[in-house]
Amino acid sequence: MLLLGLSASVPVHAQPAAGRRDCNVNQLAMNVCAAARFEEVDKELNRLYRAKLPMLRHPATRTRFRDAQRAWLAFRDAACLYEAGPREESGSIWPVEHYGCLVKHTERRIQDMRE
């Protein structure tokens, strides 16, 4: 949430044309880009999840799929807490590390769902 608020303070003219950001301008830009990248992969994961759920005809199978996804989300979040550490123990690079970890795990989950 904080990053989204901070991104609103970045001047529009500082962003390159066609909605592309220069992610290496400064730490704030890197943080905003990391959050945006995670948002992209998270949307794709949610799209795949919503597409797969109706294909599971048996109610028990749907329940197991939901349970597995919830367990995976808990694992991802715990793994990234371990890898990036808590926000309060980190510096300005924490959002890049945290979102990078979330992206890494989410991309792996997307691959698993596609297979």
TORNU-500602 format. One record per residue: residue in one letter; x, y, z negated of N, C-alpha, C in turn. Coordinates in steps of 0.1 Angstrom, whole numbers, always signed. Each point is the difference from the previous one (the first is absolute). Example, Ala and Ser with C-alpha at 12.3 -4.5 7.8 and 13.67 -1.06 7.14 Angstrom:
BEGIN
@res = a&n.east = +132&n.north = -57&n.up = -78&ca.east = -9&ca.north = +12&ca.up = +0&c.east = +9&c.north = +12&c.up = +0
@res = s&n.east = -4&n.north = +11&n.up = +7&ca.east = +9&ca.north = +11&ca.up = +0&c.east = -8&c.north = +11&c.up = -8
***
This chain:
BEGIN
@res = m&n.east = +8&n.north = -12&n.up = +0&ca.east = -8&ca.north = +12&ca.up = +0&c.east = +9&c.north = +13&c.up = +0
@res = l&n.east = +10&n.north = -1&n.up = -8&ca.east = +9&ca.north = +12&ca.up = -1&c.east = +6&c.north = +3&c.up = +14
@res = l&n.east = +4&n.north = -11&n.up = +6&ca.east = +7&ca.north = +2&ca.up = +13&c.east = -10&c.north = +6&c.up = +10
@res = l&n.east = -12&n.north = -4&n.up = +0&ca.east = -10&ca.north = +5&ca.up = +9&c.east = -2&c.north = +15&c.up = -3
@res = g&n.east = +0&n.north = +4&n.up = -12&ca.east = -1&ca.north = +14&ca.up = -4&c.east = +13&c.north = +8&c.up = +5
@res = l&n.east = +11&n.north = -6&n.up = -2&ca.east = +12&ca.north = +6&ca.up = +5&c.east = +1&c.north = +2&c.up = +15
@res = s&n.east = -6&n.north = -10&n.up = +7&ca.east = +1&ca.north = +0&ca.up = +14&c.east = -9&c.north = +12&c.up = +6
@res = a&n.east = -10&n.north = +4&n.up = -8&ca.east = -8&ca.north = +11&ca.up = +5&c.east = +8&c.north = +13&c.up = -1
@res = s&n.east = +10&n.north = +0&n.up = -8&ca.east = +8&ca.north = +12&ca.up = -2&c.east = +11&c.north = +2&c.up = +11
@res = v&n.east = +2&n.north = -11&n.up = +8&ca.east = +10&ca.north = +1&ca.up = +11&c.east = -6&c.north = +8&c.up = +11
@res = p&n.east = +7&n.north = +10&n.up = +5&ca.east = -6&ca.north = +9&ca.up = +10&c.east = -2&c.north = -8&c.up = +13
@res = v&n.east = -11&n.north = +2&n.up = +7&ca.east = -4&ca.north = -7&ca.up = +12&c.east = +11&c.north = +3&c.up = +11
@res = h&n.east = +5&n.north = +12&n.up = +0&ca.east = +10&ca.north = +3&ca.up = +11&c.east = +13&c.north = -8&c.up = -2
@res = a&n.east = +2&n.north = -6&n.up = -12&ca.east = +12&ca.north = -7&ca.up = -2&c.east = +0&c.north = -14&c.up = +6
@res = q&n.east = -12&n.north = -4&n.up = +4&ca.east = -2&ca.north = -14&ca.up = +6&c.east = +2&c.north = +1&c.up = +15
@res = p&n.east = +7&n.north = -10&n.up = +6&ca.east = +1&ca.north = +0&ca.up = +14&c.east = -13&c.north = -2&c.up = +7
@res = a&n.east = -1&n.north = +2&n.up = +13&ca.east = -12&ca.north = -1&ca.up = +7&c.east = -5&c.north = -14&c.up = +0
@res = a&n.east = -13&n.north = -2&n.up = +4&ca.east = -7&ca.north = -13&ca.up = +2&c.east = -1&c.north = -7&c.up = -14
@res = g&n.east = +0&n.north = +7&n.up = -11&ca.east = -3&ca.north = -7&ca.up = -13&c.east = +12&c.north = -7&c.up = -5
@res = r&n.east = +12&n.north = +0&n.up = +7&ca.east = +11&ca.north = -7&ca.up = -5&c.east = +8&c.north = +9&c.up = -10
@res = r&n.east = +5&n.north = -7&n.up = -10&ca.east = +7&ca.north = +7&ca.up = -11&c.east = +15&c.north = -2&c.up = +2
@res = d&n.east = +8&n.north = +10&n.up = -4&ca.east = +14&ca.north = -3&ca.up = -1&c.east = +3&c.north = -4&c.up = -15
@res = c&n.east = +1&n.north = -13&n.up = -2&ca.east = +1&ca.north = -5&ca.up = -13&c.east = +13&c.north = +2&c.up = -7
@res = n&n.east = +10&n.north = +5&n.up = +7&ca.east = +13&ca.north = +2&ca.up = -6&c.east = +4&c.north = +14&c.up = -3
@res = v&n.east = -10&n.north = +9&n.up = -1&ca.east = +3&ca.north = +14&ca.up = -2&c.east = +4&c.north = +2&c.up = -15
@res = n&n.east = -7&n.north = -6&n.up = -9&ca.east = +3&ca.north = +2&ca.up = -14&c.east = -7&c.north = -11&c.up = -8
@res = q&n.east = +2&n.north = -1&n.up = -13&ca.east = -5&ca.north = -11&ca.up = -8&c.east = -16&c.north = +0&c.up = +1
@res = l&n.east = -6&n.north = +12&n.up = -1&ca.east = -14&ca.north = +0&ca.up = +1&c.east = -6&c.north = -6&c.up = +13
@res = a&n.east = +7&n.north = +3&n.up = +11&ca.east = -5&ca.north = -5&ca.up = +13&c.east = +2&c.north = -15&c.up = +0
@res = m&n.east = +11&n.north = -5&n.up = -6&ca.east = +2&ca.north = -15&ca.up = +0&c.east = -10&c.north = -6&c.up = -9
@res = n&n.east = -4&n.north = +6&n.up = -11&ca.east = -10&ca.north = -6&ca.up = -9&c.east = -14&c.north = +0&c.up = +7
@res = v&n.east = -3&n.north = +11&n.up = +7&ca.east = -13&ca.north = +0&ca.up = +7&c.east = +0&c.north = -10&c.up = +11
@res = c&n.east = +10&n.north = -1&n.up = +7&ca.east = +1&ca.north = -10&ca.up = +11&c.east = -1&c.north = -14&c.up = -5
@res = a&n.east = +6&n.north = -3&n.up = -12&ca.east = +0&ca.north = -13&ca.up = -6&c.east = -15&c.north = -4&c.up = -4
@res = a&n.east = -6&n.north = +10&n.up = -6&ca.east = -14&ca.north = -2&ca.up = -4&c.east = -9&c.north = -2&c.up = +13
@res = a&n.east = +2&n.north = +7&n.up = +10&ca.east = -8&ca.north = -1&ca.up = +12&c.east = +3&c.north = -14&c.up = +7
@res = r&n.east = +12&n.north = -4&n.up = +0&ca.east = +3&ca.north = -14&ca.up = +6&c.east = -8&c.north = -11&c.up = -8
@res = f&n.east = +0&n.north = +2&n.up = -13&ca.east = -7&ca.north = -10&ca.up = -8&c.east = -15&c.north = +0&c.up = +3
@res = e&n.east = -5&n.north = +12&n.up = +1&ca.east = -14&ca.north = +2&ca.up = +4&c.east = -4&c.north = -8&c.up = +13
@res = e&n.east = +9&n.north = +1&n.up = +9&ca.east = -2&ca.north = -6&ca.up = +13&c.east = +0&c.north = -15&c.up = -1
@res = v&n.east = +10&n.north = -6&n.up = -7&ca.east = +0&ca.north = -15&ca.up = -1&c.east = -11&c.north = -5&c.up = -9
@res = d&n.east = -4&n.north = +8&n.up = -10&ca.east = -11&ca.north = -4&ca.up = -9&c.east = -13&c.north = +0&c.up = +7
@res = k&n.east = -2&n.north = +10&n.up = +9&ca.east = -12&ca.north = +0&ca.up = +8&c.east = -1&c.north = -13&c.up = +9
@res = e&n.east = +12&n.north = -4&n.up = +6&ca.east = +0&ca.north = -11&ca.up = +9&c.east = -3&c.north = -13&c.up = -9
@res = l&n.east = +6&n.north = -1&n.up = -11&ca.east = -3&ca.north = -12&ca.up = -9&c.east = -15&c.north = +0&c.up = -3
@res = n&n.east = -6&n.north = +11&n.up = -4&ca.east = -14&ca.north = +0&ca.up = -3&c.east = -8&c.north = -4&c.up = +12
@res = r&n.east = +4&n.north = +5&n.up = +12&ca.east = -8&ca.north = -4&ca.up = +12&c.east = +1&c.north = -15&c.up = +3
@res = l&n.east = +12&n.north = -6&n.up = -2&ca.east = +1&ca.north = -14&ca.up = +2&c.east = -8&c.north = -8&c.up = -11
@res = y&n.east = +0&n.north = +5&n.up = -12&ca.east = -7&ca.north = -7&ca.up = -10&c.east = -15&c.north = +1&c.up = +3
@res = r&n.east = -5&n.north = +11&n.up = +4&ca.east = -15&ca.north = +2&ca.up = +3&c.east = -3&c.north = -9&c.up = +12
@res = a&n.east = +9&n.north = -1&n.up = +10&ca.east = -3&ca.north = -9&ca.up = +11&c.east = +0&c.north = -15&c.up = -3
@res = k&n.east = +9&n.north = -4&n.up = -9&ca.east = +1&ca.north = -14&ca.up = -3&c.east = -11&c.north = -5&c.up = -9
@res = l&n.east = -5&n.north = +9&n.up = -9&ca.east = -10&ca.north = -5&ca.up = -10&c.east = -12&c.north = -5&c.up = +6
@res = p&n.east = -6&n.north = +6&n.up = +10&ca.east = -13&ca.north = -6&ca.up = +6&c.east = +3&c.north = -13&c.up = +7
@res = m&n.east = +12&n.north = -3&n.up = +4&ca.east = +3&ca.north = -12&ca.up = +7&c.east = +1&c.north = -12&c.up = -9
@res = l&n.east = +1&n.north = +3&n.up = -13&ca.east = +0&ca.north = -11&ca.up = -10&c.east = -15&c.north = -3&c.up = -4
@res = r&n.east = -5&n.north = -11&n.up = +5&ca.east = -14&ca.north = -3&ca.up = -1&c.east = -4&c.north = -5&c.up = -14
@res = h&n.east = +8&n.north = -8&n.up = -6&ca.east = -3&ca.north = -6&ca.up = -12&c.east = +2&c.north = +10&c.up = -12
@res = p&n.east = -10&n.north = +2&n.up = -9&ca.east = +2&ca.north = +9&ca.up = -11&c.east = +12&c.north = -2&c.up = -9
@res = a&n.east = +3&n.north = -13&n.up = -2&ca.east = +12&ca.north = -3&ca.up = -9&c.east = +13&c.north = +4&c.up = +7
@res = t&n.east = +0&n.north = -1&n.up = +13&ca.east = +12&ca.north = +4&ca.up = +7&c.east = +2&c.north = +15&c.up = +0
@res = r&n.east = -12&n.north = +7&n.up = +2&ca.east = +1&ca.north = +15&ca.up = -1&c.east = +5&c.north = +4&c.up = -14
@res = t&n.east = -5&n.north = -6&n.up = -11&ca.east = +4&ca.north = +3&ca.up = -13&c.east = +15&c.north = -3&c.up = -2
@res = r&n.east = +4&n.north = -11&n.up = +5&ca.east = +15&ca.north = -3&ca.up = -2&c.east = +8&c.north = +11&c.up = +8
@res = f&n.east = -5&n.north = +4&n.up = +12&ca.east = +7&ca.north = +10&ca.up = +7&c.east = +1&c.north = +13&c.up = -7
@res = r&n.east = -12&n.north = +4&n.up = -6&ca.east = +0&ca.north = +13&ca.up = -8&c.east = +10&c.north = -1&c.up = -12
@res = d&n.east = -1&n.north = -12&n.up = -7&ca.east = +9&ca.north = -2&ca.up = -11&c.east = +14&c.north = +1&c.up = +4
@res = a&n.east = +4&n.north = -6&n.up = +11&ca.east = +14&ca.north = +0&ca.up = +4&c.east = +4&c.north = +14&c.up = +4
@res = q&n.east = -9&n.north = +8&n.up = +6&ca.east = +4&ca.north = +14&ca.up = +3&c.east = +2&c.north = +8&c.up = -12
@res = r&n.east = -9&n.north = -2&n.up = -10&ca.east = +1&ca.north = +8&ca.up = -12&c.east = +13&c.north = -4&c.up = -7
@res = a&n.east = +3&n.north = -13&n.up = -1&ca.east = +13&ca.north = -4&ca.up = -6&c.east = +12&c.north = +5&c.up = +8
@res = w&n.east = -1&n.north = +0&n.up = +13&ca.east = +11&ca.north = +6&ca.up = +8&c.east = +2&c.north = +15&c.up = -3
@res = l&n.east = -11&n.north = +7&n.up = -1&ca.east = +1&ca.north = +15&ca.up = -4&c.east = +7&c.north = +2&c.up = -13
@res = a&n.east = -4&n.north = -9&n.up = -10&ca.east = +7&ca.north = +1&ca.up = -13&c.east = +15&c.north = -3&c.up = +1
@res = f&n.east = +3&n.north = -10&n.up = +8&ca.east = +14&ca.north = -4&ca.up = +2&c.east = +8&c.north = +12&c.up = +6
@res = r&n.east = -6&n.north = +5&n.up = +11&ca.east = +7&ca.north = +11&ca.up = +7&c.east = +2&c.north = +12&c.up = -9
@res = d&n.east = -10&n.north = +3&n.up = -8&ca.east = +2&ca.north = +12&ca.up = -8&c.east = +11&c.north = -3&c.up = -11
@res = a&n.east = -1&n.north = -12&n.up = -6&ca.east = +10&ca.north = -4&ca.up = -10&c.east = +14&c.north = +0&c.up = +6
@res = a&n.east = +1&n.north = -6&n.up = +12&ca.east = +13&ca.north = -1&ca.up = +6&c.east = +6&c.north = +14&c.up = +3
@res = c&n.east = -8&n.north = +9&n.up = +5&ca.east = +4&ca.north = +14&ca.up = +3&c.east = +4&c.north = +8&c.up = -13
@res = l&n.east = -7&n.north = -3&n.up = -11&ca.east = +3&ca.north = +6&ca.up = -13&c.east = +14&c.north = -5&c.up = -4
@res = y&n.east = +3&n.north = -13&n.up = +2&ca.east = +13&ca.north = -5&ca.up = -3&c.east = +10&c.north = +6&c.up = +10
@res = e&n.east = -2&n.north = +0&n.up = +13&ca.east = +10&ca.north = +5&ca.up = +9&c.east = +2&c.north = +15&c.up = +0
@res = a&n.east = -10&n.north = +8&n.up = -1&ca.east = +2&ca.north = +15&ca.up = +0&c.east = +0&c.north = +5&c.up = -14
@res = g&n.east = -5&n.north = -7&n.up = -10&ca.east = +0&ca.north = +5&ca.up = -14&c.east = -12&c.north = +9&c.up = -2
@res = p&n.east = -3&n.north = +4&n.up = -12&ca.east = -11&ca.north = +9&ca.up = -2&c.east = +4&c.north = +14&c.up = +4
@res = r&n.east = -10&n.north = +8&n.up = +4&ca.east = +2&ca.north = +14&ca.up = +4&c.east = +8&c.north = +8&c.up = -10
@res = e&n.east = -4&n.north = -1&n.up = -13&ca.east = +6&ca.north = +8&ca.up = -10&c.east = +15&c.north = -3&c.up = -3
@res = e&n.east = +5&n.north = -11&n.up = +5&ca.east = +14&ca.north = -4&ca.up = -2&c.east = +8&c.north = +3&c.up = +13
@res = s&n.east = -6&n.north = +7&n.up = +9&ca.east = +7&ca.north = +1&ca.up = +13&c.east = +1&c.north = +15&c.up = +4
@res = g&n.east = +6&n.north = +3&n.up = +11&ca.east = +2&ca.north = +13&ca.up = +5&c.east = -9&c.north = +3&c.up = +12
@res = s&n.east = +4&n.north = +10&n.up = +7&ca.east = -8&ca.north = +4&ca.up = +12&c.east = -1&c.north = -10&c.up = +11
@res = i&n.east = +9&n.north = -10&n.up = +0&ca.east = +0&ca.north = -10&ca.up = +10&c.east = -10&c.north = -11&c.up = -3
@res = w&n.east = -6&n.north = +0&n.up = -12&ca.east = -9&ca.north = -11&ca.up = -3&c.east = -11&c.north = -2&c.up = +10
@res = p&n.east = -7&n.north = +10&n.up = +5&ca.east = -11&ca.north = -3&ca.up = +9&c.east = +5&c.north = -7&c.up = +12
@res = v&n.east = +11&n.north = +3&n.up = +5&ca.east = +6&ca.north = -7&ca.up = +12&c.east = +2&c.north = -14&c.up = -3
@res = e&n.east = +6&n.north = -3&n.up = -12&ca.east = +3&ca.north = -14&ca.up = -4&c.east = -13&c.north = -8&c.up = -2
@res = h&n.east = -9&n.north = +7&n.up = -8&ca.east = -13&ca.north = -7&ca.up = -3&c.east = -8&c.north = -3&c.up = +12
@res = y&n.east = -3&n.north = +10&n.up = +9&ca.east = -8&ca.north = -2&ca.up = +12&c.east = +8&c.north = -9&c.up = +9
@res = g&n.east = +13&n.north = +0&n.up = +1&ca.east = +7&ca.north = -9&ca.up = +8&c.east = -2&c.north = -14&c.up = -4
@res = c&n.east = +0&n.north = -3&n.up = -13&ca.east = -3&ca.north = -13&ca.up = -5&c.east = -14&c.north = -4&c.up = +3
@res = l&n.east = -10&n.north = +8&n.up = -2&ca.east = -14&ca.north = -3&ca.up = +4&c.east = -1&c.north = -3&c.up = +14
@res = v&n.east = +7&n.north = +7&n.up = +9&ca.east = -1&ca.north = -2&ca.up = +14&c.east = +6&c.north = -14&c.up = +3
@res = k&n.east = +12&n.north = -3&n.up = -5&ca.east = +6&ca.north = -12&ca.up = +2&c.east = -9&c.north = -12&c.up = -3
@res = h&n.east = -5&n.north = +0&n.up = -12&ca.east = -9&ca.north = -11&ca.up = -4&c.east = -13&c.north = -1&c.up = +8
@res = t&n.east = -6&n.north = +12&n.up = +3&ca.east = -12&ca.north = +0&ca.up = +8&c.east = +2&c.north = -5&c.up = +14
@res = e&n.east = +11&n.north = +4&n.up = +6&ca.east = +3&ca.north = -5&ca.up = +14&c.east = +2&c.north = -15&c.up = +0
@res = r&n.east = +6&n.north = -6&n.up = -11&ca.east = +1&ca.north = -14&ca.up = -1&c.east = -14&c.north = -7&c.up = -1
@res = r&n.east = -9&n.north = +7&n.up = -8&ca.east = -13&ca.north = -6&ca.up = -2&c.east = -8&c.north = +1&c.up = +13
@res = i&n.east = +2&n.north = +11&n.up = +8&ca.east = -7&ca.north = +1&ca.up = +13&c.east = +4&c.north = -11&c.up = +9
@res = q&n.east = +13&n.north = -3&n.up = +0&ca.east = +5&ca.north = -11&ca.up = +8&c.east = -6&c.north = -13&c.up = -4
@res = d&n.east = -1&n.north = -2&n.up = -13&ca.east = -6&ca.north = -13&ca.up = -5&c.east = -15&c.north = -1&c.up = +5
@res = m&n.east = -7&n.north = +11&n.up = -1&ca.east = -14&ca.north = +0&ca.up = +4&c.east = -2&c.north = -2&c.up = +15
@res = r&n.east = +10&n.north = +5&n.up = +7&ca.east = -1&ca.north = -2&ca.up = +15&c.east = +2&c.north = -14&c.up = +4
@res = e&n.east = +9&n.north = -7&n.up = -8&ca.east = +3&ca.north = -14&ca.up = +3&c.east = -11&c.north = -9&c.up = -5
***
